[in-house]
Amino acid sequence: MYERFNISLRLPLHLFMEQDSEQIVVDKIKECYSKITSSWTLKFWMDSDIINAKNVVEFSKRHEDAFKHRVSFKPKENINVNDYVLFEVEDPNNPLPSSDSFIRSRYTYKTQVGELIPKGLDDYIKISNFILSVNQRKTTEISRQSR
């Protein structure tokens, strides 16, 4: 099995930042931190045509206490084909570059509405915890066999 699995999440900021759904999504991210038993990476991406960098800096300062572990913010054009995540919330109307040619995530939740992101994050919690539990069982089985 995996000694260390890449538990990671990518979210499009333009779907919820500075909108009515911002606090709902941030609260759900806090819930992800409390329910996923391992550290994980949170990757936000932004479309520079929709959101400017100054607003992203203000967003990160506003919610810095909510974000734990590893967090990154990248412009859409800087996300390359090797920037893989376990789970991605996608906006079908604003896809990442070359998304039709390259798969950058194992699991995907598609939405065009920020209010629906928490439903996708529920799936992320379930998937992450399942993977971590299977990994833990395999590690336990291997250690029992070596005794």
C-alpha positions in Angstrom: 0.0 0.0 0.0 1.1 3.6 0.3 3.5 4.7 3.0 2.3 8.3 2.5 -0.7 9.2 0.4 -1.2 12.6 -1.0 -4.4 13.8 0.7 -5.1 17.1 -1.0 -7.9 19.4 -2.1 -8.1 22.1 -4.8 -10.8 24.8 -4.7 -11.6 27.6 -7.2 -11.7 30.8 -5.2 -13.9 32.7 -7.7 -16.9 30.4 -6.8 -17.1 31.6 -3.2 -14.6 34.4 -2.3 -16.4 37.7 -1.5 -19.8 36.1 -2.0 -22.5 35.0 0.3 -21.1 31.5 0.4 -17.6 32.5 1.6 -18.2 31.8 5.3 -20.2 28.6 4.6 -17.2 27.2 2.6 -14.6 28.3 5.1 -16.7 26.7 7.9 -16.8 23.5 5.9 -13.0 23.6 5.4 -12.7 23.9 9.2 -14.9 20.8 9.4 -12.6 19.0 7.0 -9.6 19.8 9.3 -11.4 18.4 12.3 -12.7 15.2 10.5 -9.7 14.2 8.5 -7.2 12.5 10.8 -4.1 13.3 8.9 -2.5 16.5 7.7 -3.5 17.4 4.1 -2.8 20.1 1.5 -5.3 22.8 0.6 -4.7 24.4 -2.8 -6.7 27.4 -3.9 -6.6 28.6 -7.5 -7.8 31.8 -8.9 -8.6 33.2 -12.3 -6.8 36.6 -12.6 -9.5 37.8 -14.9 -12.1 37.4 -12.2 -10.2 38.0 -8.9 -7.2 40.2 -8.3 -4.3 39.2 -6.1 -4.9 41.9 -3.6 -8.4 40.4 -2.8 -6.8 37.0 -2.4 -4.3 38.4 0.1 -7.2 40.0 2.1 -9.1 36.7 1.9 -6.1 34.7 3.3 -5.6 37.2 6.1 -9.3 37.1 7.0 -9.3 33.4 7.3 -5.7 32.6 8.3 -6.8 31.0 11.6 -9.1 28.6 9.8 -6.4 27.2 7.4 -4.0 24.7 8.9 -1.2 22.5 7.5 -0.1 23.3 4.0 -2.1 26.0 2.1 -1.2 27.5 -1.3 -2.8 30.1 -3.6 -2.0 29.9 -7.3 -3.2 31.7 -10.4 -4.9 29.5 -12.9 -2.2 29.9 -15.5 0.5 28.6 -13.0 -1.2 25.2 -12.4 0.7 22.8 -14.5 -0.1 19.2 -15.5 2.0 17.8 -12.6 0.0 19.7 -10.0 -2.0 16.6 -8.9 -4.5 16.5 -6.0 -6.7 13.8 -4.6 -9.9 15.8 -4.8 -10.8 18.8 -6.9 -13.9 21.0 -7.0 -14.2 22.1 -10.6 -16.1 24.9 -12.3 -17.2 23.5 -15.7 -17.6 27.0 -17.0 -14.0 27.9 -16.0 -11.8 24.9 -16.4 -8.1 24.8 -15.7 -5.7 25.0 -18.7 -5.4 21.7 -20.6 -8.0 20.1 -18.3 -9.4 18.2 -21.4 -5.9 16.6 -22.0 -4.6 16.0 -18.5 -6.2 14.5 -15.4 -5.0 16.5 -12.3 -7.1 14.8 -9.7 -8.4 11.4 -8.7 -11.8 12.6 -7.7 -13.8 15.5 -8.9 -16.9 17.4 -7.8 -18.3 19.8 -10.5 -20.3 22.8 -9.5 -20.8 26.4 -10.8 -22.3 27.6 -7.5 -20.3 28.3 -4.3 -23.2 27.3 -2.1 -22.8 23.7 -3.4 -19.1 23.4 -2.5 -19.8 22.1 1.0 -21.6 19.1 -0.5 -18.5 18.3 -2.4 -16.4 18.7 0.7 -18.5 16.1 2.4 -17.4 13.7 -0.3 -13.8 14.8 0.2 -14.0 14.0 3.9 -15.5 10.5 3.2 -13.0 9.7 0.5 -10.0 10.9 2.4 -11.0 9.0 5.6 -11.7 5.9 3.6 -8.2 6.0 2.0 -6.6 6.7 5.3 -8.4 3.8 7.0 -7.5 1.3 4.3 -3.9 2.4 4.5 -4.0 2.0 8.3 -5.5 -1.5 8.0 -2.8 -2.5 5.5 -0.1 -1.2 7.7 -1.5 -3.0 10.7 -1.8 -6.3 8.7 1.8 -6.0 7.5 3.1 -5.4 11.1 1.1 -8.4 12.4 2.5 -10.7 9.7 6.1 -9.6 10.5 5.8 -10.7 14.2 
